[in-house]
Amino acid sequence: MERPGEKLKRARERLKLTYRDVVRASQQVAQRRGSDEFAIALSRLADIEHKGTVPTIFRIYSLCAIYRLNVADVLGWYGVPLESLPAESLQTPLNETHATGFGAASKGPAAPDIDFNSTTFLGHMIRRWGKTGLIFLNGWDLRQHRYGFIGLEDYSMFPILRPGSLVLIDESRRRIAADGWTTEMDRPIYFLETREGYRCGWCTAYGDEILLQPHPSSPRKPERYRGGEVDVIGQVTGVAMLLDAKKPRRTRSATVPATSPNQSGTTGVQPDGPCPA
C-alpha cells in the first residue's frame, strides 16, 4: 500500500517541482500567512517523502496549496477521515444542547439511487455515513445550513423533538413568523443562542422581545428575551430522531425551549426540510 509520503512525492513529481521549488513556495506561503510554521525545510520535505515523517497541519496546508491537493484527502492519507467527524462526535454524548459546525465545509458522499416512495433498507448507508448521514436523504444544499442536536436532557419540545434528535437549521430563516400555521405540527420551530446556551422552541416576537415557548407537555416554562440577550440562528427545517417509548424525565432544568412545528432541532444547523410529526 502506498504511503502518504509517496503520494505526496508523486504529486510533486507530476507537477515537475524540485525540492527547492517546494521549499521556496512554502516560504512564500509562510510569508503571506505571517508564520514560519508554514515553511518547509528541504531536509524535512525529504523526511516526509522517504521516512514517513508526519507533517504538521501547517505544512499540510502548504503542501496542499502548492500541489493543488484537497486537504481532506491528504488528511485521509494519514488516517484522519474528516467525513467521519460528525458521526464520530455522536460517540461522545453531551447532555447540553449545543451547536455544531459540521457539514458547512465538508462534502459527504453522494446519495445512492434510492426510491424513497418505497420502504427501503438503509443499514448500508448508516454504516457508511454514521447517524448524521440521515440528513442527506433530502438532498439539501449543506453549504447553507448547520446541524443541530437536542441535548440528552432536553425535554422542552418533547414529544415533537426527542432528546438526542439531530436537526437541520436554515440560517436564512431568522425572521420569526407571526402566523401561517393551523396546528402545532405546522408552527415553525426556531434555534436560538442565548447567554446561557442554546435554545430551541416556538417563538413569538413582541417588538424587540422574543417569547420562547416550550411544548405544553414539557416541564419547561416560557422564557422572555430582549433583543440583546438572544440571537436567532435560524429555523429548524429537518429532524432525525429515534422513536422509543421512554417517558420524559423531570430534570432540574430543561435545556431547550420549544420550537416551531415544521422545524426540529436544538443543537446545530443543517439543510431545510419538514420535521416529522
N, C-alpha and C positions, 0 to 999 in steps of 0.2 A: 504493500500500500504506500502510495506516495506521501512523503512527509510534508508538513506545511511549508518548511523552508524550501523544499524542492519545487513546490508550486509557485512560491514567490520568485525563485530563481528563473523558472520557466517564463513567468510573466515579464520579468526584466529582460530576458534574452529575446522574447518575442518582440519587444519594443526596441531591440538593439541598443540597450543602455549599458554603459560600463559601470563599474563600481563608483568611479569618480563622478560620473553623471548623476548617479543617485545621491551620493554624498552632497554634491553641490546643490541639487534640487531640494534636498531635505533641509539644508542650511537656509535656503530661501523661504521654505515653509516656516521654519523656526523664527526667522526674522519677521515675517508677516504676522505670525501668531504671538510674537513677543515673548517667546520662551525657548530656551535651549533644549528643553525636553523633546522637542520635535526633530532635532538634528540627529542624524545617524552617522557615526564614525565608520570609516572603511572597514576596520577590523571587526566592528560589531555586525556590520552587514554580512561579512563573510561567515561569522559565527551563526547568524540567523539562518543562512542558506545551507551551511555544511555541518554544523554541530548541534542543531536542534535548539539553539537558544531562543527563548520565547521573547519577542519584542514587547516593549511596554505599550500601553494603549496609545500613547502619544506617537510612538514610532509606527504603530499600525496605521494610525491616521495618515502619517506622512507617506508611507508606502502605498496606501490605497489611493491617495491623491496623485502620486507620481505614476503608478501603474494603471490608474483608472479602474480600480477594483472596488467592489461593493464591500463595505465594512462588515456587514452581517455575514457575508460569505467567508471572509477571511477569519473572523472570529469563530465561525463554524469549523474551519480547518483545524483550529486549536481546541476544539471540543467545547466551545461556548455557543450553544444553539439559541440565538435571540428569539426565534419563532416560538420557542417553548417557554419563554419568560412569563407570559400571562398564566399559562397552566401551572407552571412551577410555583407562582405566587399563591395559588389556591391551596398548595400543600402546607402553607403557613397560615392557618386560620386566625383572623383577628375579630375580636368582639366589637370593636368600634367601627361604625360606618365610616367609610373613607373614600377618597377619590383615587383613581389610578390613572397612569399616563400611558398604558399600553395601547397599541393599535394605531396611534396617530402617525408614528413613523415606521412602523413595521408592516410588512406585507405578508399576509397569510397565503397559504396555498389555495389555488382556485377550487371552487366547489365542484364536485363531480356532477355528472349529468344525472339528476335525480328528479323523479316525478313526485312533487310534494302534494299532489292531489290524492295520491295513494299512500297506504300505510307502508312505511319504509324502515328497514333496519339500519340504524345509524351507528352501530357499535364500532365499525371500522373508522368512521370519521372521528369519533370521540377518542379512540386510541391514538389517532394521528395528531389531532389538534388539541386534545385536552378539553376540559369543560368550556373554556372560553370559545371554542370553535362553534358553539351553538349560535353565536351572534352573527356568524357568516351566512346563516341559512337564508336570510332575506336578501343578501347581495347588496347591502347598502354601502355607500362610499365611506370607508372608515376614516378617511383623512379629515373629515369634518365632524367627527364625533369622538366621544370618550366612553370608557367603561364606567359602570357604577356597580357597587357591591353593597348589599344590605347587610349591616352588621349582624353577627350571630345572636346578639342580644337585643336586636331592634325589632320590636313588635308593633311599632307605631302605625303601620299600614296593613297589619295582618287582618284578614286573610288575603287581601289583594296582593300584597307583597310579603312573601315569607322571609324570615331571617335566612341569610345565605344566598339570596337571589342575586343573579348577575343581571344588571340592567344596562340599557343604552340611553345616552343623553344627547339630545340635539342642542348644541350651543347656539344655534341661530334662532331658537325659540325661547327667548328670555322674557318676552312681554307676557305678563300674567293675564290670561283670558278672563273676561267678566261673565261670559255666557257661551252658549253654543253646545250645551250638553243636556241630556234629559235624565240620565241615570248616573249613579256613582261610578259605573264602569266606563262612562264616556268622559267624565270630568278629567281634565289634564292634571298630571302629576308633575311637580317641579323638584329639581335638585338644587339645594341652596348651600352656601357656605356661610357660616356664622363665626363669631369669635370663639364659640365653644366647640365648634366642629361642623360636620356636615349634617344636613337635614334633608328629608325627602317627604313630600306630602302635598296635599291640596292647598292651594293658596288663594287668598283674597286680598286685593290691593285697596287700601284706603289712603288716597293721597300719597304721601311719602312713607306710609307704613304698610307692612305686609303681615297678614294674619296667616299663620301656618296651622293647618287643621289636620289632626290625626283621624284615622278611621274610627267610627263610633264604637267599635269593639275593642279598641285599644285603651290601655290604662293611661296613655299619654294625654296631657292636657294641651289645649291650643296654646300657641306662642305668638306674641306680637313683637315685631322688629321694626325699628326705624330704618330709614334709608342707609345710613352709615354703618349699621350693625349687621347687614346681610347683603350677600351678593347672589343674584340668581344666575346659576351656572347654565341652566337650560331646562328643557322639558324632557321627561323620560318618554322614550318612544318605543322601547322594546324591553323584554324581560325573558330570562331563562331561569327557571327555578324548579326545585324538586317538590313534588306534591306528596305530603305524608299526613298521617292522622294525628300528629303531635299537637297538643294544645299549647297556646302561648303561655310562657312563664311570666309571672308578675315580677318584673325586675325592679331594682331600686330606682332606676331612671331609664326611661326609654331613650334610645339613641337618636332616632329619627322620626319626625312627624310625617303625617300622611301626604300622599302626592296625588296628582291627577290620575283619573281612571285610565286614560289612554297611555299613561307613562308608567314605567315600573322600575325605578332604580334608585338606590340610595348611596351607592359608592362608586362613582366613576361616571364616565360618559362614553357613548358609542352611537352607532347608527340608528336612524329612525325606524320605528316600526311599532304597530299597535301592541299593547300589552295584553297578554292572555287574561281571561277572566279568572 
